[in-house]
Amino acid sequence: MFCARDQHADAVASAMNNLYADWCATNVRRRAEPYAFKCTAAAAGSDYIPDLRGAERHHFIATTVDLLTTGVDVPAVRNIVFFKYVRSPIAFYQMVGRGTRLYPPTGKLMFRVWDYTNATRLFGTEFVTQARVRRDPTPEAEPPERPIRVEGFDVHVTDAGRYIVTSVDGKAMPVTVEEYKERLAAKLVEEAPSLEIFRGRWIAPTERRALLASLPDGGRAPVLVRALEEMTNYDLYDVLAELGYGMAPRTRSERADSFTYKNEPWLRELPARTGATLKALAGQFERGGTEELENPQVFQTPDVVRAGGLEALKALGKPAEILRETKERLFAA
């Protein structure tokens, strides 16, 4: 069962064990231990991988994040469950690949995919990897590895994967991208335990700035993750919501279009110039995200001025309150 993050894998394993305990009690069956367990890089559950690989147990559930995508061969696996959102076709095929092995000793001739996040939309998606040119290494020809700069960070790309040089306990140390994302998600959930709390803090400028400042590297972490995951068309809200709470991310364009479509009845009830101004503000969000929407100069942009501008909002009361309701609707799941 592929989960959104390490904490999510814990929660899913616990829920499955509770269901199993109820089933055992109802059917007067003895529990088999372990039944469901977290199996991630940070968990002791990886100790059970030999049992999974050897199929010594008929039934077991491993909740994981990325550990079983590559490098772990468990041919007896019959069910793959997607509880995390996946954008990369390569990662998707690696995950599905955990179930594709035939296993005659147990009569396994097929497997099932249980998809709760529309991951199977990636079936048939083409992907291209750049061919590597092998060269005879010589001291003169092989330059030392040089990091690339991404959002002010040194990012190293090697055959073993990507890692970031960041501060750990006050010392500059290399951290893999996945470990870095785990640290970011853990701190985010510590500061905002639920998606609803996160959304509430995000739409309040002061609260959002405080939340971002509390994250690793003084709030630069989500900007780095957005760049590394090629999510430049997404607002930081969606980058963090996916990372911390497993929410399906939506591009700024998708959010702006959804705001206009889903809120058409509400917008029609407003004075025409006010509704037009709010639609124009949604267009500014599409261009620059949350920060652009809250920029005082946004009311000087041509589209907003033509629609009615700040005066159109003042006609209904306090512009700040109207903007807050607009953001609540804009960031509604």
C-alpha positions as CSV (number, residue, x, y, z in Angstrom):
1,M,0.0,0.0,0.0
2,F,1.8,3.1,-1.2
3,C,1.1,6.0,1.2
4,A,1.7,9.8,1.0
5,R,4.4,10.0,3.7
6,D,5.9,8.1,6.6
7,Q,3.2,9.3,9.1
8,H,0.5,8.3,6.7
9,A,2.0,4.8,6.4
10,D,1.8,4.5,10.2
11,A,-1.9,5.5,10.2
12,V,-2.8,3.1,7.4
13,A,-1.0,0.2,9.0
14,S,-2.8,0.9,12.3
15,A,-6.2,1.1,10.6
16,M,-5.7,-2.2,8.8
17,N,-4.6,-3.9,12.0
18,N,-7.8,-2.6,13.7
19,L,-10.0,-4.0,10.9
20,Y,-8.1,-7.3,11.1
21,A,-8.5,-7.5,14.9
22,D,-12.3,-7.0,14.5
23,W,-12.4,-9.7,11.8
24,C,-10.5,-12.2,14.0
25,A,-12.8,-11.5,16.9
26,T,-16.0,-11.9,14.8
27,N,-14.7,-15.1,13.2
28,V,-13.0,-16.5,16.3
29,R,-9.7,-16.7,14.5
30,R,-6.2,-16.4,16.0
31,R,-4.3,-13.3,14.8
32,A,-1.3,-13.8,12.6
33,E,1.5,-11.5,13.5
34,P,2.6,-9.3,11.9
35,Y,-0.3,-8.6,9.7
36,A,0.0,-5.0,8.6
37,F,3.2,-3.1,9.2
38,K,5.0,0.0,8.0
39,C,7.8,-0.8,5.7
40,T,9.8,2.4,4.9
41,A,13.4,3.5,5.1
42,A,12.7,4.9,8.6
43,A,10.8,1.9,9.9
44,A,11.8,-1.4,11.5
45,G,9.2,-3.0,9.2
46,S,11.9,-3.5,6.5
47,D,13.0,-6.4,8.7
48,Y,10.0,-8.3,7.4
49,I,11.0,-8.1,3.8
50,P,12.6,-11.5,3.8
51,D,9.3,-13.0,4.9
52,L,7.5,-11.2,2.1
53,R,10.1,-12.2,-0.5
54,G,10.0,-15.9,0.7
55,A,6.2,-15.9,0.8
56,E,6.3,-17.7,4.2
57,R,3.0,-16.0,5.1
58,H,-0.1,-16.2,3.0
59,H,-1.4,-12.8,4.0
60,F,0.5,-9.7,4.9
61,I,0.2,-5.9,4.2
62,A,3.1,-3.6,3.9
63,T,2.4,0.1,4.0
64,T,5.2,2.1,2.4
65,V,6.1,5.3,0.7
66,D,8.8,4.6,-1.8
67,L,10.9,1.8,-0.4
68,L,9.3,-0.9,-2.5
69,T,9.4,1.0,-5.8
70,T,12.7,-0.3,-6.8
71,G,15.3,-2.7,-5.6
72,V,13.0,-5.0,-3.6
73,D,11.8,-8.1,-5.3
74,V,8.7,-9.6,-3.7
75,P,7.2,-11.9,-6.4
76,A,4.3,-13.1,-4.2
77,V,2.7,-9.7,-4.0
78,R,-0.9,-10.0,-5.4
79,N,-2.3,-6.5,-4.6
80,I,-0.9,-3.0,-5.2
81,V,-2.8,-0.2,-3.5
82,F,-2.3,3.5,-4.4
83,F,-3.0,5.8,-1.5
84,K,-0.6,8.5,-2.8
85,Y,-0.8,10.7,-5.8
86,V,1.8,10.0,-8.5
87,R,2.7,12.3,-11.3
88,S,5.8,10.5,-12.7
89,P,5.1,7.7,-15.2
90,I,8.5,6.2,-14.3
91,A,7.6,6.0,-10.6
92,F,4.2,4.7,-11.4
93,Y,5.6,1.8,-13.5
94,Q,8.1,1.0,-10.8
95,M,5.3,0.8,-8.2
96,V,3.1,-1.3,-10.4
97,G,6.1,-3.5,-11.2
98,R,6.0,-4.8,-7.6
99,G,3.1,-7.0,-8.7
100,T,4.0,-8.0,-12.2
101,R,6.1,-11.1,-11.4
102,L,4.5,-14.5,-11.8
103,Y,5.0,-16.8,-8.9
104,P,4.1,-20.4,-9.7
105,P,4.9,-21.8,-6.1
106,T,1.7,-20.0,-4.9
107,G,-0.2,-20.2,-8.1
108,K,0.1,-16.4,-8.7
109,L,-0.8,-15.7,-12.4
110,M,-2.3,-12.3,-11.9
111,F,-2.3,-9.3,-9.6
112,R,-4.8,-6.4,-8.8
113,V,-4.3,-2.7,-8.6
114,W,-6.5,-0.8,-6.1
115,D,-6.4,2.8,-7.2
116,Y,-7.8,5.5,-4.9
117,T,-5.8,8.4,-6.4
118,N,-6.3,8.0,-10.2
119,A,-2.7,6.8,-10.5
120,T,-3.7,4.4,-13.3
121,R,-4.3,7.3,-15.6
122,L,-0.5,6.9,-16.2
123,F,-1.0,3.5,-17.8
124,G,0.3,3.9,-21.4
125,T,2.0,7.2,-20.7
126,E,5.3,7.4,-22.6
127,F,8.5,8.5,-21.0
128,V,11.9,9.1,-22.3
129,T,15.3,8.8,-20.5
130,Q,18.5,10.3,-21.9
131,A,21.0,7.7,-22.9
132,R,24.3,7.7,-21.1
133,V,27.5,7.8,-23.0
134,R,30.1,5.5,-21.4
135,R,33.6,6.8,-21.4
136,D,36.9,5.3,-20.3
137,P,37.6,7.1,-17.0
138,T,40.9,8.8,-16.9
139,P,42.2,11.2,-14.2
140,E,42.5,13.9,-16.8
141,A,39.2,13.4,-18.6
142,E,36.8,12.9,-15.6
143,P,36.1,16.2,-13.9
144,P,35.0,16.1,-10.2
145,E,31.3,16.1,-9.6
146,R,29.9,19.5,-9.6
147,P,26.6,20.3,-7.9
148,I,23.8,22.3,-9.7
149,R,22.3,25.3,-8.1
150,V,18.5,25.1,-7.6
151,E,16.8,27.9,-5.7
152,G,20.1,28.6,-3.9
153,F,20.8,25.0,-2.9
154,D,23.5,22.7,-4.0
155,V,21.8,19.7,-5.6
156,H,23.9,16.7,-6.5
157,V,22.7,14.1,-9.1
158,T,24.5,10.8,-9.1
159,D,23.8,7.2,-10.2
160,A,22.6,6.6,-6.7
161,G,20.0,9.4,-6.9
162,R,19.7,13.1,-6.0
163,Y,20.7,14.7,-2.7
164,I,20.7,18.1,-1.3
165,V,23.4,19.8,0.8
166,T,21.5,21.3,3.8
167,S,22.0,22.0,7.5
168,V,21.5,19.0,9.8
169,D,22.1,19.8,13.5
170,G,24.0,22.9,12.5
171,K,26.3,21.1,10.1
172,A,26.2,21.0,6.3
173,M,25.3,17.5,5.2
174,P,24.0,15.7,2.1
175,V,20.4,14.6,2.4
176,T,18.5,12.6,-0.2
177,V,15.6,14.4,-1.9
178,E,13.1,11.9,-0.4
179,E,14.6,12.4,3.1
180,Y,14.4,16.2,2.7
181,K,10.7,15.9,1.7
182,E,10.0,13.7,4.7
183,R,11.6,16.3,7.0
184,L,9.5,19.1,5.4
185,A,6.3,17.1,5.6
186,A,6.9,16.2,9.2
187,K,7.5,19.8,10.2
188,L,4.5,21.0,8.2
189,V,2.1,18.5,9.9
190,E,3.6,19.4,13.3
191,E,2.7,23.0,12.7
192,A,-0.7,22.3,11.0
193,P,-2.0,18.8,12.0
194,S,-4.7,18.7,9.3
195,L,-5.4,19.9,5.8
196,E,-8.2,22.1,7.2
197,I,-5.9,23.8,9.7
198,F,-3.2,24.2,7.0
199,R,-5.8,25.8,4.6
200,G,-6.9,28.2,7.4
201,R,-3.4,29.3,8.1
202,W,-2.5,29.6,4.4
203,I,-5.2,32.1,3.5
204,A,-4.3,34.4,6.4
205,P,-1.1,36.3,5.3
206,T,0.4,36.7,8.7
207,E,-0.3,33.1,9.6
208,R,1.1,31.8,6.3
209,R,4.3,33.7,6.7
210,A,4.8,32.4,10.2
211,L,4.1,28.8,8.9
212,L,6.5,29.1,6.1
213,A,9.2,30.6,8.4
214,S,8.9,27.5,10.7
215,L,9.7,25.1,7.9
216,P,13.2,23.8,7.1
217,D,15.7,26.3,5.7
218,G,13.5,29.2,6.7
219,G,10.7,28.4,4.3
220,R,12.8,27.9,1.3
221,A,12.2,24.2,1.4
222,P,8.8,24.2,-0.4
223,V,10.3,26.4,-3.1
224,L,13.1,23.9,-3.6
225,V,10.8,21.0,-3.7
226,R,8.6,22.7,-6.3
227,A,11.6,23.2,-8.5
228,L,12.9,19.7,-8.1
229,E,9.5,18.1,-8.8
230,E,8.9,20.3,-11.8
231,M,5.8,21.9,-10.3
232,T,6.4,25.5,-11.5
233,N,2.8,25.7,-12.6
234,Y,1.6,25.0,-9.0
235,D,1.1,27.4,-6.1
236,L,3.1,26.5,-3.0
237,Y,-0.2,25.7,-1.4
238,D,-0.6,22.7,-3.6
239,V,3.0,21.6,-3.3
240,L,2.7,21.5,0.5
241,A,-0.8,20.1,0.5
242,E,0.3,17.1,-1.5
243,L,3.5,16.6,0.5
244,G,1.9,16.9,3.9
245,Y,-1.6,15.7,3.5
246,G,-1.7,13.6,0.3
247,M,-4.0,16.0,-1.5
248,A,-4.2,15.8,-5.3
249,P,-2.3,18.9,-6.4
250,R,-4.0,21.3,-8.9
251,T,-2.2,23.8,-11.1
252,R,-2.8,27.5,-10.6
253,S,-4.8,27.5,-13.9
254,E,-6.9,24.6,-12.7
255,R,-7.7,26.4,-9.5
256,A,-8.6,29.7,-11.2
257,D,-10.9,27.9,-13.7
258,S,-12.5,25.8,-10.9
259,F,-13.1,29.0,-8.8
260,T,-15.0,30.7,-11.7
261,Y,-17.0,27.5,-12.6
262,K,-18.0,26.3,-9.2
263,N,-18.7,29.7,-7.8
264,E,-20.7,31.0,-10.7
265,P,-24.0,31.2,-8.6
266,W,-22.2,33.1,-5.9
267,L,-20.6,35.5,-8.3
268,R,-23.9,36.2,-10.1
269,E,-25.4,37.2,-6.8
270,L,-22.8,39.9,-6.3
271,P,-22.9,43.3,-8.1
272,A,-21.7,42.8,-11.7
273,R,-18.5,44.9,-11.2
274,T,-17.7,43.1,-8.0
275,G,-18.1,39.6,-9.5
276,A,-16.0,40.7,-12.5
277,T,-13.2,42.0,-10.2
278,L,-13.1,38.7,-8.3
279,K,-12.8,36.8,-11.6
280,A,-10.0,39.1,-12.6
281,L,-8.2,38.5,-9.3
282,A,-8.5,34.8,-9.9
283,G,-6.7,35.5,-13.2
284,Q,-3.9,37.2,-11.3
285,F,-3.6,34.1,-9.0
286,E,-3.2,32.0,-12.1
287,R,-0.3,34.1,-13.2
288,G,1.6,34.5,-9.9
289,G,-0.1,32.4,-7.2
290,T,-1.0,33.5,-3.6
291,E,1.7,36.2,-3.3
292,E,0.5,37.9,-6.5
293,L,-3.1,37.7,-5.3
294,E,-2.2,39.5,-2.1
295,N,0.1,42.1,-3.7
296,P,-1.3,45.6,-3.0
297,Q,-0.4,46.5,-6.6
298,V,-2.7,43.8,-8.0
299,F,-5.5,46.4,-8.0
300,Q,-3.5,48.4,-10.5
301,T,-3.2,45.7,-13.1
302,P,-5.1,46.4,-16.3
303,D,-7.5,43.4,-16.0
304,V,-8.5,44.2,-12.5
305,V,-8.9,47.9,-13.2
306,R,-11.1,47.3,-16.2
307,A,-13.3,44.9,-14.1
308,G,-13.9,47.5,-11.4
309,G,-10.9,47.4,-9.2
310,L,-10.7,48.1,-5.5
311,E,-13.8,50.4,-5.5
312,A,-15.9,47.4,-6.7
313,L,-14.9,45.5,-3.6
314,K,-15.4,48.5,-1.2
315,A,-19.0,48.7,-2.4
316,L,-19.7,45.4,-0.4
317,G,-17.8,46.4,2.7
318,K,-14.3,45.6,3.7
319,P,-12.2,44.4,0.8
320,A,-10.0,42.2,3.1
321,E,-13.0,40.2,4.2
322,I,-14.1,39.7,0.6
323,L,-10.6,38.6,-0.4
324,R,-10.5,36.1,2.5
325,E,-13.8,34.5,1.3
326,T,-12.4,34.5,-2.2
327,K,-9.3,32.6,-1.1
328,E,-11.4,30.2,0.9
329,R,-13.3,29.3,-2.2
330,L,-10.2,29.3,-4.4
331,F,-8.4,26.9,-2.1
332,A,-11.3,24.7,-1.4
333,A,-10.4,21.1,-2.2
